[in-house]
Amino acid sequence: MAEHFDALIVGRSFAALLATALLARRRRRVRLFLPETHAALLEPWPVALIGLKASPIVRRVLDELGLSHAVRSRLDGVPPSLGIALPDRRFPLPADVRQRGIELGRAFPEHRAALLALFDRIDGYGGSLDAVFDGEVPLPPVGFAERLQVRRVLKEIPAGQLSREQPPVPGPLMGLLRAVGGLSGLPPPPTDGLTAAHARALYLWCHGAAPLRGGLDALRLLVEEKAAAAGGNIDPRRRAARLEVDGKTIRALITADGHRLTAETFVVGDDDAVLARLCTETAVPLGPAASAVRVPLSRLGPLPTSLPDVLAWQYDSGGASAVVRRERDALTVLWPPGPVPDLGALLGQPDAPELGTLATPVAAPVVARGDPLSLWRPGPPTWPRNLVRVGAGALPGLGLEGECLTAWHAARRLDERWQGSPLWPFGRR
């Protein structure tokens, strides 16, 4: 007889791990599997620790997991500046408001008035989204009642004005929005406007990237320990091969070694490319394929002096645009469909490896129609009833905040659904 769980979770993302820990804390029988992926599928785009101190939902999740003190004790030093590189200028974006104003004034002397207006909008729009990202407003909304709740909240905050006509953003400043948005996994903003996701990303970046010792790896380890202590089962050996779909219901998860497990709910914490492979009978909308690659620093020569303290930068040359993130031992490069950027030109190293030979395709976000904030992903018409998505697959481009937000809502929704079930408490722990 197949082993049965309240929830089976598939994913490599931080959101999948958080959902496991949060459901285990609610005394649900839950197990996490990594997907059996094709070599062409990319590892998750690294999540920067943006919003670790500024986002209400991140604080809320850490509080529930009992990790607030552990995280505070690992914070080390002041938030580093975000390094931005545009085709014609490079500059830091400090977390300190006064220093940030000075650096931006030096970088864009010809657009001082537009800079002030842009950051006033970012502070107003981005900051007001705390009311949406505090864990009380359901995102992504499921059903008419939840969509109505989102619209009610938006009417009361400045971010609700982002769906209306906006003053244009000067071209050079659009490069700043593209750079920060791309670092957060967002598609380019409209050529003449500002989206809620870009406003939020820049708002959180202005509060700095949290200097957590060990970075995301250390945070993942803390969450894994909490999940295991609460009874959550993280299976390090078996891989999820496919989801057995019957009509509009997932019946079971089949592992690579042929093991069959059943559950009331299945949670996927990866992108659409992984979901399409798991759920082959379900039509999954895939956006245009972008490309990404992780280049070990050992394959490169000495980095430019302007690079070591740079967290990330955006680069445009000859029609090729790329977003690059510096990690401890590698550079991660992401670029949209089109020409392949020249890594050698970017780093000033003619012998740098060709990105085109290293590239891995990754699905670009598809934003739902009727979304006033252009934040969440649509579910296809054939979406199984007992499938839940968390992480960037549900809210692309919100980074750590999106990972926490989707995991939080998934755990709360599932817990409320199970408690209201006529089968309660049969089959529960």
N, C-alpha and C positions, 0 to 999 in steps of 0.2 A: 504494500500500500504506500502511496506517495506521502512524503512528509509534508505537513501542512503548517503554514505560517499566517500570521495576520498580514504581514507585508514582506514581499521579496523586493530587494533594491538592487539595481544593476547600475554601475557607474564607477568612473575613476575620479569624478569631480569632488571638490570639497563639499558641495551641496549634498551629494549622495551620502557622504560620511556624516554630515550634520543630521540629515533625515534619519539615519540609522540611530544616532545617539539620542535624538529627541524622542523618537518613537519608543526606544528602549526605556528611556526615563519615564514614559507613560505606561510602562509595564506591558508593552506589546511584544509579541513574539515576532522577531524580525531578523533577517539575515541579509548581508551585503555580499554581492558577487562582483568581480571584475568581468567586463565583457571579453569574449573571445573575438578579437578584432583582426582585421586584415592588416598587413604591413603598411598599406597605403593610408590607413586612418591615423590621424594625428593625435598625439597625446594632448590632453586639454591645454588650451592657451593659459599660460601661468596667471594665477590670480594675484594681483598686487594687494598689499595690505592697506588699501585706501579705505578710510571710513572706520578703522578699528577703534578710534577714539571719538569720531564725530557722528557716526550713524546710530540712531536710536535702536534699530532692529539688531545691529551687531551687538550692542550692549545688552539687549534683552535676551538674545540667544546665549551669550556668554554667562549671563546671570542664571538662566535656567539650568545650564550645564554645570554650574558651580566653578566656572573658569575665570571669573573676573579678577580675583586676586592673583591667580597664577599668571595671567597675561600682564597685569600691571607690574608684577615683580620682574618680568622679562623685558620690559620696555627699557631701552638703553639710549640715553642721549636725546638730542632734539631731532624733530623730523627733518630729513635731508631735503634739499631743494630738488625740484623736478627739473631736469635739464631738457631744454627744447632746442632742436636744431631744425631750422627751416632752410629752404634753398639759398636764401640770401642773408641769414643771420642766425646766430646761436646765443642763447641767454638762459639763465637759471630762473625758475619760478619758485621763490622761497615760500615757506609756510607763513612767515611773519608778514603781516599785512603791510607794514611800512616799507620793509625791504622789497616786497613784491612790487609795490607801486614804483619804487625807484628803478628797479631792474626793467620793468615793462616800459617805463618812460624813456629809459635809455635805448631799449630795443625798438620802440616805435615812436620816435620823436615827432613824426609827421601825423600821428593819429592819437594825440593825447586826449582830445575831447571824446573821440569814439571809444577809446579804452575805458575812460571813466563811465561812459554810458553802458558799455558792454558789461563791465564788472558790477555795476549797479543792478543790471538785469540778472546776472548770474547769482549775485547774493540774494536778490529777491525771489527769483524763480527756484534756484537750487535749494536755498534754505527753507522755503515754504514747503518743499516736498517732504520734509520731516513728518508732516501731517499724513502723508500717504505711505511713508516707509517706516512707520512706527510699529507695525504688526497688527494694527486694528483694521486697516482697510485691506480687503482681500485682493491680492495681486498674484498671478493674473486672475481676473474675475471669472467665475464659473457661473453661468446662468444670468438671467435678466436681473434678478434682485441684487447680485453683487456688482454688476455693471452700473446699475442705478446708484448704488452706494458710492462707487468711485466718482461718478459725475457730480453727486451732491457735494462731496468733499472738494472737488476741483473748483466748483463755483465759489467757494469761500476763500481760496488762496490764490496768490498771483500766478502760480504755475498754470492755472486754468486758462490764462490768457495766451499761452504758447500756441494754442490751436488757431488763434486769430492772426490777422495780418500784423507783421512786425516790421520795425525799421531794418533796413539792410545792414549787414555787417561788412565793413571794408575788406577787400581781398586779402591783404596781409594778415589781418586778424582771423580770417577763416582758416589760415594755415595753423594758427594756434589751436583753434577748435578741433581741426582734423587730427592734430598731433595728440592732444589729450584724449580725444574720443577714440582714436585708433588704439592707443595704449590700453584703453578700457574694453576693447573689442567691439567698438561701435562702427557702423558704416559712416561714410562722410555725411555731414549735415547738409541740409539744403543750401544752395549757393547763396541765398539771400536771407537766411534765418537761423534760428537757434532752437534746437529740440530740447525737450525736458531731460532726456538722457544725457545730452552734452552739457546742459546747464548743471545737472547733478554731478557729473563726473568732474567738471572743472571746480565746482564748489567744494567737493571732497578733496580734490588734489590740493586746493589752496589751504586745506588744513593739514597737509603733509602726509607722506607715507610713513606709517608707524615703524619706528626702528626696533622691531621685535627681534631679540636674539634667536637666531636659527630660522627666521622668516616663516614662510607658510609651512615648511616641513615640520618645524617645531609646533606650530599650532595644530597641524593635522595629528601629530602624535598625542597631544593633549586630548583632542576630541576622541581619538581611537581608544585611549585609556578610559575615558568616561563612558563610551559606548560599551566597552567590554565589562566594566564594573556594573553597569545597569542590566547586563544580560544580553546585549546586542551581539550577534554572532557575525564576525567579519571573516569570511572564508578565504584564506590565502592560497588555497590549492586549486579548487574547482573554478572553471570559467563558464560564464553564461553563454551558451551557443545560440539559442533562439527562444522566442516566446511562442507557445502553442496557442493559436487564435482560433476560436470557434464562433463564427459570425462576428458580433461586436463585443465578445467577451474573451479575455485571456484565461485559458484553463490551467496552464502550467508553464513553468520555466524548465527548459531542458539544458542540462550542462554539457560541456564538451565530452565528458566521459559517459554520457547517456543517462545520468541520474535525472529523475523527474520529481519536481517539487511543485506543490500547489499553494495558492494563497488567495486571500480575498481581494488584495490590491497589489499591483505591481508598480513600482516607482523606478523611473529611468532618469539617471542623472548625467546623461551624455548628450552630444549633439545629434542632429537629425541623421547624419551618416551612420552612426552606430545604431540608432533606433530603427532605421530602415533595414539594417542587416538582421537585427533581432526580430523584428516584426514584419517579415517578408510579405505577409498577406495584407498589410495595411499600407495604403498610399500615403507617403510622407512627403510633404512639399519641401524640396531642396532649393535653396537660393543658388545664384551663380557661384561657382567654385572659386574661392580664394586659394592662396598658397601660403605655406608657412614652412619654416625650417629652423632647427636649433644647431648653431655652429659652435663647437667647443673652442674655448679660447686657446687651447693648445695647438689648434690648426692655424692660428693667426699669429702675425708678428706683433711687435709692441703697439699698443693702442695709442691713438692720439692723446696728447696731454689734456685735451678738453673732454675726454671720454670717461676716465675712471670714476669721476663723481657724478656722472650722468645716469639717471635711472632709465631714461628712454628718450628717443627723439624720433622725429618724423622727417623723412627725406624725399625730395622730389628731384628727378633729373631725367630729361629727355622723355617725359610722359610717364615714367615709372615712379610710383609712389610706394613708400614702405614705412612701416612702423617697427622700430627696433627696441627691444628691451634688454638691458644688461642684467645678467644673473651672476651668481658667484663664480661660475666656471664656464659660462657660455653666453652667446648672444642669441636671442630668439627674434626672428624676423618674420613679419606678416605683411603680405601685400595683396591688393585686390586683383580681379581678373585684368589681364593686359600685359604690358611689357614687364620683363623680369628685371628688377633693380640690379645695379652693378655694385656688389659688396666691396670690391676693391676700390672703386671711386669713393664710396661712402666712407671707408676707413683710411683712405690714402695708402692702400696696400695693393699694388698691381698684381701680386701673386695670390691674393685672397681667393678661396674656392668659389666657383661659379654657383650662384644660388639655384639656377635652373636645373642643375644636375642633382641637387639635394632636396628639391621642393617636395612637399607633401600636400595634396589637396585637402581643403577643409571647406565645409558648406558655409556659405555666408548667411546672415540672419534674414529671415522673412518676417516682416512685421505685420501684425493682424490689421485688417481693415476695421474701421470703426473704433480704433484705439485713439482717444484724444491726446494721449501722451506719447504715442509711437514707441511703446516700451515692450509690449508682450507679444508672444508668438501665437499664431493661429493653430488650432487643432484641425486636422483633416476631417472631412465628412465621415470617413470610416473609422474614426477614433474609437478604440475599445473603451467600454464604459468604466472598466476597473484599471485603467492606466493613468498614472499621474506623472507629470514631468517636473523636475526641479533643476535649478542651476541655469546656466546660460541658454539651455534649450528652451526655457520658459521665459526668462527675462534677459535677453542678450545685452551685454555691454554695461551691466551694473556692477561687475566685479564682485568683491567680497560681500558687498551689501546685497546684491542680487542672490548670491549663494545662500546667505543667511535668510533672506526674505522668503524665497521659494521653499526652503526646507522647513521654516517655521510654519508657513501656511499649510503646507502639505501635512505636517504632523498634526496640526490643530484640526484641519478638516477631517482627516481620517479618524482621529480620536472621537470627534463629535459624531461622525457617521456610524462608527462601530457602537458607540453608547446608545444611539437611537435605533439600532437594529433590533428587529423582533427576535433575532436569534440570541441576543445577549442574555446570559453570559456564557452560552454553550460554545465550546471550542476555544475559550480564552484561558489565559493563565490565571 
